């Protein structure tokens, strides 16, 4: 209360929560106290909303997450989620049966591969999170590039991110991984090679068993399965 009997004004809210507390661990290192930072969860939620809006407004898409007439399965359902890029009228993220090949993705997108693309490429089995993009080689021949969807897009569709392939920015998008953990992962990859499993995080970070177990929903390392 102020001197006139009216409630004292509250200081304006910044709209942001306090930063996670950093507590000293053994050996003097700092450890992150929270499992998932608020900004990470907000970022994933925003990406999901934008992705759904993009799918809904794309040609052939509806508000039911359909694009090109193919339903994108929810995380955990049987199937493979893969993206087709490079053709504005056909590109999108598609849900396909387990064991589908590149040819099946192109068929789902309604894109007919031109003559000259190797049969072995068309018959290559898709993994969850694959991205297929038509290109032209130096001599003008048609090619298909097969690589991974960006980490941010994978997280939107419930696909785990490979810690041995992710960049620094990608690592920090994964719930449970802060700047210090991302730096430790990159340092280990540079000095000792790729992580063999998520359990390696116990040796190179201060993350505990529970946090690493939770992280398994969003990331993997070693010969882990990339499919949902």
C-alpha positions, -999 to 999 in steps of 0.1 A, spaced: 0 0 0 12 35 -7 6 66 14 -28 73 -1 -42 38 6 -39 25 -29 -20 -6 -38 15 0 -49 21 -6 -86 38 -38 -95 69 -37 -116 63 -46 -152 68 -83 -161 95 -91 -185 76 -121 -198 105 -144 -192 112 -168 -164 144 -168 -145 174 -186 -161 180 -221 -149 202 -222 -118 237 -234 -122 250 -252 -92 286 -263 -86 292 -300 -93 321 -321 -83 354 -307 -94 341 -272 -95 322 -276 -128 288 -260 -132 257 -282 -139 224 -272 -153 196 -278 -129 166 -279 -153 159 -308 -177 142 -287 -204 146 -249 -207 115 -229 -212 128 -213 -243 135 -247 -259 99 -259 -252 84 -227 -265 106 -229 -296 95 -265 -304 58 -255 -298 63 -225 -322 79 -247 -349 50 -271 -346 24 -244 -350 42 -229 -380 47 -263 -396 10 -272 -392 0 -239 -407 25 -243 -436 11 -278 -443 -25 -266 -441 -19 -237 -465 3 -256 -490 -12 -268 -523 -31 -301 -516 -28 -296 -478 -56 -294 -452 -59 -285 -416 -57 -322 -408 -19 -322 -415 -23 -336 -450 -1 -326 -479 -3 -341 -513 -31 -364 -500 -7 -382 -476 -13 -383 -439 17 -374 -418 16 -399 -389 19 -388 -353 52 -396 -335 52 -432 -323 30 -446 -350 44 -473 -373 58 -459 -405 85 -436 -419 83 -399 -421 103 -384 -449 104 -350 -468 104 -342 -505 119 -308 -514 128 -289 -545 94 -287 -563 71 -260 -549 40 -278 -561 49 -312 -547 72 -307 -517 60 -317 -483 65 -341 -454 50 -376 -460 41 -406 -439 49 -439 -456 48 -476 -446 78 -491 -429 103 -503 -455 93 -477 -482 118 -467 -508 127 -434 -524 104 -443 -553 75 -446 -529 81 -411 -516 82 -397 -551 50 -415 -559 33 -401 -528 44 -366 -538 31 -371 -573 65 -364 -588 76 -385 -617 114 -391 -617 129 -382 -651 149 -407 -672 185 -410 -662 181 -414 -624 198 -446 -613 174 -474 -603 195 -482 -572 188 -447 -559 150 -451 -565 150 -484 -547 170 -471 -517 151 -478 -484 141 -446 -466 150 -439 -430 129 -417 -407 139 -381 -413 153 -386 -448 150 -356 -472 150 -362 -510 157 -333 -533 159 -334 -571 190 -317 -585 210 -314 -617 246 -326 -620 274 -306 -636 266 -322 -670 229 -314 -667 219 -350 -658 191 -353 -632 201 -364 -597 184 -371 -564 201 -358 -532 192 -378 -501 202 -363 -468 186 -356 -434 158 -332 -426 170 -302 -404 170 -309 -367 143 -283 -360 120 -300 -385 127 -335 -371 117 -324 -336 85 -309 -349 75 -343 -364 87 -363 -334 119 -377 -350 150 -381 -329 182 -362 -338 215 -379 -342 239 -363 -317 269 -373 -339 256 -354 -369 239 -324 -353 256 -289 -354 259 -267 -324 227 -249 -332 209 -282 -338 221 -296 -305 209 -266 -285 174 -271 -300 171 -305 -284 152 -304 -250 177 -311 -222 208 -299 -240 221 -265 -231 251 -246 -244 276 -263 -221 263 -298 -230 264 -290 -267 300 -278 -264 310 -310 -245 294 -332 -272 312 -313 -300 345 -315 -281 341 -352 -276 334 -357 -313 365 -338 -323 389 -353 -298 376 -389 -293 352 -396 -321 315 -401 -322 294 -410 -292 287 -447 -290 254 -442 -271 236 -417 -250 253 -433 -219 285 -416 -230 269 -383 -219 274 -395 -183 312 -393 -188 315 -360 -207 287 -339 -190 271 -335 -156 237 -348 -168 222 -375 -146 205 -408 -155 170 -393 -155 178 -364 -178 196 -387 -202 167 -411 -202 143 -382 -210 165 -370 -238 161 -404 -255 127 -391 -267 145 -365 -288 179 -377 -296 201 -408 -302 238 -417 -306 256 -446 -321 237 -473 -340 204 -461 -326 172 -463 -347 164 -430 -363 129 -440 -373 100 -430 -350 
